[in-house]
Amino acid sequence: MSRSATCSAVLLALTLSIPAQGWAKGKPAPVACPLDVAQAVAAVCPCNGTPEDAGLLPWRNHGQYVRSVAHYRNALRKADCLSSAEKRSVVRCAAQAPCGKPGAPIVCCTTTLGVCSDALPDGIPAGTCSNAPTVGCDVPTDCAVMTTSFVDDPVGCTAGGGTVEGDGAVCSVCGIR
């Protein structure tokens, strides 16, 4: 056997002896597609800290939180679980959240009602919403838009007509369209 053939045979034997998992070192395990992406992100990357065996360990900083969300978003993207809008918004929402910053973030959800142009409420959405012209409506409650804000004081949230939803970081915590 020639020297190059011997080297090739040794290289092939070494390659085949390496366990398959060795090639995947550092890659995340595949994830199952969640029914609700926002809830899944909040469970995997809770705003108040990184999940540990003994509970939650507070994030060292805001960047650590955003990095965690980005890693999970990438796993969801690779599993083809995200819509094109979710691919763009998940990390953007995390970047805007106060998670990992000093102080306890509080999610405040506020509902804004629009006017529905449907003159005959009959169960058929024949109108459009004044606050969302691309949304069909039958009654004004079809035009309800929820917004999320992060506040330091729960009293200020409720005084402004909002409801306190606890801590959180994803934009869709309040059901934003």
C-alpha positions, 0 to 999 in steps of 0.5 A: 500500500502506498504512503498516501493510501495508508494516510487516507485509510488512517484518516478515514478510520479516525473520522469514522471512530469519532462519535456523531455527537462530537460534530454537533458540539455546541449546537443547540438541541432541536426544539419543538414548535410552541403553540404560543411563541411569546409564552415559550420565550417567557418560559425559556428566558424569564425576565427576572433571571436565567433558569437554573436547577435551584430557581432563577439566577438574576441576569448579569446584565441586559445583554445576557438576557437579549442573548438568551432570547436570540439563541432561543429565537434562532433555535425556533427559526431553525425548527421552522416555528416562526412567522416572518414577523416573529423572526424579526420581532422576538429579539427586537422586543427583548432589546426594548425590554428592561430585563437584566437592568436594575429594578423590577420591570412590570408589564402594563397592558392597556386596551384601546378601542377603535370605532367599527364602520359596520352599520349592521352588527350581525356576526359578519365582519363587514366593516373596518376598524378606525385604529386598524384599517386592515382589520375587519370588524362587526362590533367595536370590541373587534377593534380592541388593540392591546399595548404593552408598556413597562413601568416601575409602579403598578399603581401608575399602570392601573391609574392610567387604565391598564392592568398589571401582568407581572414581569415579562419582556416579549411584546406580545405579552398583552396580545398585541396584533 
